[in-house]
Amino acid sequence: MDTAIKIAIIDDFQHVAAAMGDWGRLRPRAETTVFTDNVTGEALIERLAPFDVVMVIRERTKFPREVIEQLPRLKLLITAGMRNLGIDLDACKARGIVVCGTGTGSSPTAELAFGMLLALSRNTPAEETSLRAGTWQTQRLGFGVSGLTLGVLGLGRLGGIMAGYARAFGMDVIAWSQNLSEEKAQAGGARRVEKAELFAQADFVSLHLILSERTRGIVGAAELGAMKPSAFLINTSRSGLVDEAALIAALKAGKIAGAALDVYEREPLPADAAILSAPNTLLTPHLGYATRETYEIYFQQTVENVEAWLAGAPVRVISG
């Protein structure tokens, strides 16, 4: 290319992209710009119009057809990870845009999920808030998890890791998903039960499913109503798996003991989001994948992806 291509890295909320990728390797063939805030609509179109390459961090910004069609210079779209439901791949293909991904690391999301389980069991967030406010210990007594039951919804790679953590803490593990067999459940260190049994028996329910038409809203009022009043829900997977209105109603009515969430329908979470007013919640800002090790993979492999594309031999191709 006669002139340097322009690369945009968007939604770098933690200001780490510049230090974690060797962007200097791309000069003088490419110029890289990092954006640390999130914009949508016309502001997004205006921002990205000058760029040939865009790197997106997971699904922080969506790229539906109406966005893609208004970015005539876009030739390469790179997503952190090899799956991104926010990108319209058909629209990219129609425009001749190559879509590439990156690796994702090992198990940080499962680690966060189990950390949430322990925080819920010992009421850690409320205890810390109480301590800072001058009160020594709250009126809610924590409990140990050994001997309790973890229900894993989706016993894939992350669900299996979560099950392993639970067993190490002496918990009983039950699991369900549409295609889970008894043999696969046993291989994953769990006992297969029917969906209704899982919600009725579990002291903690942790979601580890891919969002699809089959799984959207898979946890609704009926499932929440079947849970023990002492049970907790943990979702570090996809917000669309849970009927948020039903969850908020269950929390406010005391039908379940609490919930820990790391994913939301709108991200960044608006200040007036309804879930913020729900009681007995542990809320984190989509930290599941946000670790140093994972980000190093994202940004280092993004540099590799650009180099390969410039050489005419794209790697880690999802579409194109």
N, C-alpha and C positions, 0 to 999 in steps of 0.2 A: 504494500500500500504506500502511496506517495505521501500521505499525511497521516499523522497519528490518529488512531481511533480513540474514541472517548468512552471510558468505562465509568459507570455509576454503581456504587455500593450503597444500598438504601437501608434505612431502619437500623442503623448501628447504635442502638439505644445506650449501650455500655461503653461506647467510644474505644473499641478494641481492634477494629478492622485494620487500621493503619499499621499497628505494631505486630499483628499476627500473620500478615501475608507479606511475602517478599515482592512487593509491587515494583520495586526498582528493576527487577528482572525484565519487566515489560517495556521499559523506556529504551529508546525513544519511539518505539512502535506504538505505544499507547500512553494515554494520560488518565490517571485515576482520580475520581472525586468521591469522597465519602460524605453521606448525609446521615446525621444522627437523630433527626426527628422523623415523624410520620405525617405524611400528607395524603389526601385523597382527592378524588374528583378532578376538576380542572387544574387545581394546583399540582397534582401529580403529573398530568399530561404536560403541563408547561415545564415542569422540572426535568422530565425525562426526554423531552423532544430532541435535545441536542446529542443524545448518547447512542452509540452503536451497540454497546454491551451493557446489560444491567445484571447485577448480582443481587438476589433477594435472599434474606435470611428467613428461612422457613415460610410461613404464610402470613407474615406481618402485614404485607401489602398484597392484595389480590390483583391478578391480571386476567380479568375476563375479556371477552372478545371486544367489547366497546373501548377498552383501554388499549389493547394491542393494535387495533385498527387505526388508532390516532398517534402511533409512534412509528412514522415511516422510516426512520433511520435505524430502528432496532433490528439487529441481525443475529445476536446471540443473547440468550436469556439463561442465566445460571442460577439454580436454586440450591440452597444448603440442604443436603439430603437427596435421596433418589426418588422421593414421592412428594408432590405438592398439589393438593386439591384446589389451591387458589389460582392455578395457571390453566387457562383454556388451551390445551395442547392442539386441538383441532384448528383453532384460530391461528396459532403459531405456525402450524404446518401449512395452512393456506397462504400465509405470508412468506413462507420460506425461512422462518426463524428457527435456528437450531436451539434446542433446549437441552442443557446438560445439568448434571447433578454432582454431588460430592458424597463421600463417606459420612458416617454419623458418629463414629466412636462406639463405645461398648454399652454401658448401662446407666447413664446418669439419671434418666427419667425414672427408672425403677428404684434407684437409690433415693430420689426425692420422694417418691410415693411411700416408701417404707419409713422414711424420716417423718413424713406427715402422720403416718399411723402412730408412731411413738409420741409425736407431739400432741395428737388428739388424746391418747390414752393418759398422758400426764398433765393435760391442760396447760401445756407450756406457754403458748402465746398469752393467755389470760394471766398466768402467774407472773410473767415478766412485766406486763402492763401494770398489774397490781403492785408489784415491788417498786417500780419507778414512781408510782403514785403515793407510796408511803405505807402501803398495807402489806403486812407480813403474812403470806399465804391466803388464798381465796377460800371460799366456802365449798368449792367443788373438789372432792377428794379424787385423786388420780388412781389408776389401777395398773397392774401388770398385765402383759399380754400372753404369757405362757399359759397354755391350756385353752385359750380362746380360739375362735374359728375365723379364718380369713377366707372370704369368698372371692375368687378371681374370675372376672368376666373377660375371657379371652386369654388362653394359656399358650400364647406364642412366645417369641423370644423374651420380650420384656415381662410378660405375665409369668413365664417360667422362672425368670430371675427373682421376681417378687415372691413367688412361692418358695424359692430356696431361702430367701432372707427370713420368711415367716417360720419355716421349719427350724432354722438355726435358733430362733427365739422360743421354740417349743410350742408353736401354734399348730393346730390342725388346719389343713388346707383343702378346700373344696373348689371345684371349677366347673364352668359351663361356657359353651359357645355353640353356635349352630352346628358346626362340623366336628366337635370334639368327641372322640371315642374314649371308651374306658381305658384302652391300651395307651393312647396318647396322654391321657390324664395321669396315669400311673408313671409313665416315662417322665412326665413333668413334675413329679412329686406331689400329685394331688389326687383327690378322689372325685370322680365325675358324679354330678348330681343334676337333676333337672333345674331349669331356670327358677321356677317357683320355690324349690327347696333351697336353692342358694340364698335367695333374699330372705327366706324365713329363718334359716339357720345361722347365717354369718353374723359375727360381731363387727366385722369390717368388710365392706364390699369395695374392691378396687378394680377400676376399669382399665383394660388394656386391649381395646378393640380398634380396628381401623374403621373410620367413618365411611359408610356407604348407604345406599338406599335401604338395605336390609337392617342396618344397625342404627340409623338415625332415630332418636327418641326411644331407644331400646330400654331406657330407664325412665319410666313415667309414673303417674300417680299410683297405678296398681302395684308396681314393683316397690315403690317407696312405702306404700301402705302395708306391704307384706313384711317389711323389716321390723326387727325388734325396736321398741322405744329406746333401748340402750345402744343401738347399733349406729355405725358411722359409714358415710359414703366418701370415697376418695376418687377423684377424677383428674388424672394427669395426662389423659389421652386426647380426646376431642370434645369440645363443648356440646356439639350436636348430638352426642350420645344420650344426653340427659335433657328431659323436659324441665327447663329452668323454672318456669312458673310453678310446676308441681313440686319441685325441690324447695323453693322458697316457702310455699304453702305448708309443706311437711315440716320444715324447720320452725316456722312461726307457730305451728300448732303443737310442736313438741312430739310429733309422730316418730322422729328419729332424733338421736342424741346430738348429731352434728355432721358437718361435711367439710372436707378439704378439697379445694379446687385450685388448679393451676392453669386452666384453659377457659376461655370465654368467647361468646359469639362475636363480640366486638372487642378488638384489641388495637391499641391500648384501651383499657377499661375506662369508660366515661365516668366522670365524677358523680353522676346521678344514676349509675347503674343500680338496678333493683337489688341485685345480690349483695351489695354493700350494706343494706339495711337488714339483711337476714341474720338472725342470732346464731350463735354457736358455730361459727365458720372460721376456718383457717384459709386465707386467700393469699396466693403468691402470684407474681406477674409473669406467668409462663416461663418458669425457670428450668423446666424439665431437661432441656438440651443445653442450657446456657452454662457450660463449664469451660474452663480454659482449654482442656484437652480437646473437647469437641470443636470449639471455635478455631483452634489451630488446624484441625483437619479441614474445616469449611474453607478458610481463607487460603491456606497453602494449596489446596486442590483447585480452588478457583483460579489461582495464578496458572497452575498447570493446564487447566481447561482452556484458558485464553491462549496460552502458548500453542497448544495443540490445534486449536481452531485457526489461529493465524498461519499455522503451517499447513493447513488444508486437511488435517486428519483429526477431527474432533474426538475426544474421549469422554467416557461416562455419559454417553448420549441417551437421553430419555425420548426425544422426538427430533426428527429432522434428517 
